[in-house]
Structures are given as structure tokens and as C-alpha cells.
Amino acid sequence: MEKYYDLLILQYLESIGENRPLDSVSISEMADWLDLRQSQGKIYLNFIKEIVGNSEINEYGVEVNKGGLDTITNNTPIAMISEYPYGLSSLKKVTNGTFLVQNGMPKIKYSNGNTEPILEYFNYITQNPYNRNYIKGLDTLHNLGESITLGIYGSTYDSDILKKKRELSFLEDKLVEPFISEGTTLGDNYFYVVTSKPNIRTRKKSD
């Protein structure tokens, strides 16, 4: 869990534009910031549902590369694959493992080192990536016919907006058409998303 907390603290410091030791950040600082991100995340989830469609998110989607403290899907039926499941609802379908893409195939890597392909989901959802390693392979999935939904959100006065937009553009530049790229602001909050066009993506065959 220490690695996860460090990732969150780094994002917090980037958002406020400060460069200081991780252990200088108080619990109350992080709690306030995470509460704000959770509130923004609920709005962002509604934002992407309007663009992508309810079923593409609720039924076919799986949230990846996030943890229990910065998920947008807790207390929802949306499935999740997470290395950091601390704090997630017991009613939620969570697979404890690492999401990765190997040879164009979405996979789960378990703590024992075993991997298996992911066959039951169509849309791989993540947002506010900790760094580019956490969006690695999403462009390949999209270009091979899977669906992805990658976004960023936060406060309009955050210091890291341009950095996050560059990370989003980094992936967008690798995508083949068709995909949707949209953004908006609501009050002091901003939301941007790049997502595969759901009505054109190839569906996996079910048994």
C-alpha cells in the first residue's frame, strides 16, 4: 500500500504545484483532497456515461489502474481490476491484480505471477493516470477493436492541468479513428475524455 499512497501524494503535490518531501504531507491534507476528488469523480462518471452510454460503462466496462481511494466506480455495479483495492465496497466486483496489455491482449497478473486473458469486458476505463506507464497498451487495445475510456478531471485552478492534458494527447495521437474527444467545465471543475466510439467497436462473442 505504501507505493499506492506515494502515487496519490505525488498527484496531490502536482495538483497544488508544490515540490516537497512526501512525508511532509499531512493526513488531513490528503483526506480533504481525496474527498474533493471523490466528489469530482462522481460528476466525471456521469459526464462519461452521457458520452459513452450507460451500458458501455455499467455493464461492459471495467475500471483499471486505480485504487480504492481514487476510484470513480465505488458503490456502483461497475467491475474493477485493482492492485490497490483497499476501501472498496464489499458489494463491488473487484479482481485483485494488475491490469496489463501483452501482445494486444488485455490480461490480469495476479500476486503469484500468473496471468490470464480478460474475456468478459469490452471497455477499459481509467482516469487521472499516475504516469504514462499506467496507460501503456490502451492505444493498442483501441486500435485492435476493443473500447477504452481515458479521462482527466480536477479543479480548474490545479497546477497540473497542462501536464495531464499532454498525457491524454500522448495517447490520443496514437489512436486510429473512430474515437471521441470531448471536454467541458462545470463551475470550478474540468473534465476531459478520449473514448472509443461505442456503436462501432467490435463486440466479443459470448457463449
C-alpha positions as CSV (number, residue, x, y, z in Angstrom):
1,M,0.0,0.0,0.0
2,E,2.9,2.4,0.5
3,K,3.5,2.6,-3.2
4,Y,-0.1,3.5,-3.7
5,Y,-0.1,6.2,-1.1
6,D,3.1,7.6,-2.6
7,L,1.4,7.8,-6.0
8,L,-1.5,9.7,-4.6
9,I,0.7,12.1,-2.6
10,L,2.7,12.8,-5.8
11,Q,-0.5,13.6,-7.6
12,Y,-1.7,15.9,-4.8
13,L,1.6,17.8,-4.8
14,E,1.5,18.2,-8.6
15,S,-2.1,19.5,-8.4
16,I,-1.1,22.2,-5.9
17,G,2.2,23.0,-7.6
18,E,4.5,22.1,-4.8
19,N,7.7,20.1,-4.7
20,R,8.3,18.9,-1.2
21,P,9.0,15.6,0.7
22,L,6.2,13.1,0.6
23,D,6.3,12.7,4.3
24,S,5.6,16.4,4.8
25,V,2.0,16.0,3.5
26,S,-0.4,15.6,6.4
27,I,-3.2,13.1,6.7
28,S,-5.7,15.9,6.9
29,E,-4.4,17.5,3.7
30,M,-4.7,14.2,1.8
31,A,-8.1,13.5,3.3
32,D,-9.5,16.8,2.1
33,W,-8.0,16.4,-1.4
34,L,-9.3,12.9,-1.7
35,D,-12.8,13.9,-0.6
36,L,-12.8,16.6,-3.3
37,R,-11.6,14.2,-5.9
38,Q,-14.3,11.7,-5.0
39,S,-16.9,14.4,-5.4
40,Q,-15.4,15.4,-8.8
41,G,-15.2,11.8,-9.8
42,K,-18.9,11.3,-9.3
43,I,-19.6,14.2,-11.7
44,Y,-17.0,12.9,-14.1
45,L,-18.6,9.4,-14.1
46,N,-21.9,11.0,-15.2
47,F,-20.1,13.0,-17.8
48,I,-18.6,9.9,-19.5
49,K,-21.9,8.0,-19.2
50,E,-23.5,10.7,-21.3
51,I,-20.8,10.5,-23.9
52,V,-20.2,6.7,-24.0
53,G,-23.6,5.4,-22.9
54,N,-24.8,3.8,-19.7
55,S,-24.4,0.2,-20.8
56,E,-20.9,0.7,-22.1
57,I,-19.9,1.9,-18.6
58,N,-22.1,0.0,-16.2
59,E,-22.4,-3.4,-18.0
60,Y,-19.4,-3.7,-20.3
61,G,-16.9,-1.5,-18.5
62,V,-14.1,-2.4,-16.1
63,E,-12.1,0.3,-14.2
64,V,-8.4,-0.4,-14.3
65,N,-5.2,1.1,-12.9
66,K,-6.9,2.9,-10.0
67,G,-7.3,2.1,-6.3
68,G,-9.8,2.2,-3.6
69,L,-9.1,5.8,-2.6
70,D,-9.3,7.3,-6.1
71,T,-11.8,5.1,-8.0
72,I,-14.8,6.7,-9.7
73,T,-16.8,3.5,-9.5
74,N,-17.1,2.6,-5.8
75,N,-20.7,1.9,-4.7
76,T,-21.6,1.2,-8.4
77,P,-22.0,-2.2,-10.2
78,I,-19.0,-1.3,-12.5
79,A,-16.3,-4.0,-12.2
80,M,-12.8,-3.1,-11.2
81,I,-9.3,-4.7,-11.6
82,S,-7.0,-3.2,-8.9
83,E,-3.7,-3.7,-7.3
84,Y,-4.9,-1.4,-4.5
85,P,-8.4,-2.5,-3.5
86,Y,-8.3,-1.0,0.0
87,G,-11.5,0.6,1.0
88,L,-13.7,-0.7,-1.9
89,S,-17.3,-1.6,-1.3
90,S,-17.8,-5.3,-0.4
91,L,-20.8,-5.2,-2.9
92,K,-18.5,-4.4,-5.7
93,K,-17.0,-6.9,-8.2
94,V,-13.3,-6.4,-7.7
95,T,-10.4,-8.5,-9.1
96,N,-7.2,-8.1,-7.1
97,G,-4.4,-8.0,-9.6
98,T,-2.5,-5.9,-12.1
99,F,-4.0,-4.9,-15.4
100,L,-1.7,-5.1,-18.4
101,V,-1.7,-5.5,-22.2
102,Q,0.5,-8.2,-23.7
103,N,0.7,-8.7,-27.5
104,G,-2.5,-6.8,-27.9
105,M,-4.4,-8.9,-25.3
106,P,-5.8,-7.4,-22.1
107,K,-4.7,-9.5,-19.1
108,I,-4.7,-9.7,-15.3
109,K,-1.5,-10.5,-13.5
110,Y,-2.0,-12.0,-10.0
111,S,0.3,-11.6,-7.0
112,N,1.6,-15.1,-7.6
113,G,2.8,-14.1,-11.0
114,N,0.2,-16.0,-13.0
115,T,-1.5,-14.1,-15.8
116,E,-4.8,-14.8,-17.6
117,P,-6.6,-13.1,-20.5
118,I,-9.6,-10.9,-19.8
119,L,-12.6,-12.1,-21.8
120,E,-15.7,-10.6,-20.1
121,Y,-15.3,-6.9,-20.6
122,F,-15.5,-4.6,-23.6
123,N,-14.5,-1.2,-22.3
124,Y,-11.3,-0.4,-20.3
125,I,-11.8,2.7,-18.1
126,T,-9.2,4.7,-16.3
127,Q,-8.6,8.4,-15.5
128,N,-6.0,10.7,-14.0
129,P,-3.2,8.2,-14.7
130,Y,-0.3,8.4,-12.2
131,N,2.1,8.5,-15.1
132,R,2.3,7.2,-18.7
133,N,3.1,3.7,-17.6
134,Y,-0.5,3.4,-16.4
135,I,-2.0,4.0,-19.8
136,K,0.5,1.8,-21.7
137,G,-1.2,-0.5,-24.1
138,L,-4.6,1.2,-24.1
139,D,-3.9,2.6,-27.6
140,T,-3.2,-0.9,-28.8
141,L,-6.5,-2.2,-27.4
142,H,-8.4,0.5,-29.1
143,N,-6.6,0.1,-32.4
144,L,-7.4,-3.7,-32.3
145,G,-11.1,-3.2,-31.8
146,E,-11.5,-3.0,-28.1
147,S,-13.0,0.0,-26.4
148,I,-11.2,2.3,-24.0
149,T,-12.3,5.4,-22.0
150,L,-9.4,7.5,-20.7
151,G,-10.0,10.8,-19.0
152,I,-8.7,13.5,-16.7
153,Y,-10.6,15.7,-14.3
154,G,-9.9,18.1,-11.4
155,S,-10.2,21.7,-10.3
156,T,-9.7,24.5,-12.9
157,Y,-7.1,26.1,-10.6
158,D,-4.9,23.0,-10.4
159,S,-1.3,23.4,-11.4
160,D,-1.0,20.2,-13.3
161,I,-3.8,20.6,-15.9
162,L,-1.4,21.1,-18.8
163,K,0.7,18.1,-17.8
164,K,-2.4,15.9,-17.6
165,K,-3.7,17.2,-21.0
166,R,-0.3,16.3,-22.5
167,E,-0.6,12.7,-21.2
168,L,-4.1,12.5,-22.7
169,S,-2.9,13.9,-26.0
170,F,0.1,11.4,-25.9
171,L,-2.4,8.5,-26.1
172,E,-4.9,10.3,-28.4
173,D,-2.1,10.8,-31.0
174,K,-1.7,7.0,-31.2
175,L,-5.3,6.2,-31.8
176,V,-6.9,5.4,-35.2
177,E,-10.4,6.6,-36.0
178,P,-13.1,6.4,-34.8
179,F,-12.9,7.9,-31.3
180,I,-14.5,10.7,-29.4
181,S,-12.5,13.5,-27.7
182,E,-14.5,15.9,-25.5
183,G,-14.0,18.3,-22.6
184,T,-16.0,20.7,-20.5
185,T,-16.0,22.7,-17.3
186,L,-18.6,22.8,-14.6
187,G,-18.1,25.5,-12.0
188,D,-14.6,25.1,-10.8
189,N,-14.2,21.6,-12.2
190,Y,-12.9,20.5,-15.6
191,F,-13.4,17.1,-17.4
192,Y,-11.8,15.7,-20.5
193,V,-12.1,12.3,-22.0
194,V,-10.9,10.3,-25.0
195,T,-13.1,7.2,-25.7
196,S,-13.7,4.7,-28.4
197,K,-16.9,5.2,-30.3
198,P,-19.1,2.5,-28.7
199,N,-21.6,1.9,-31.6
200,I,-18.8,1.0,-34.0
201,R,-16.5,-1.1,-31.8
202,T,-16.4,-4.9,-32.4
203,R,-18.1,-6.9,-29.8
204,K,-16.6,-10.1,-28.3
205,K,-18.7,-13.1,-28.9
206,S,-20.4,-14.5,-25.9
207,D,-21.1,-18.2,-25.3
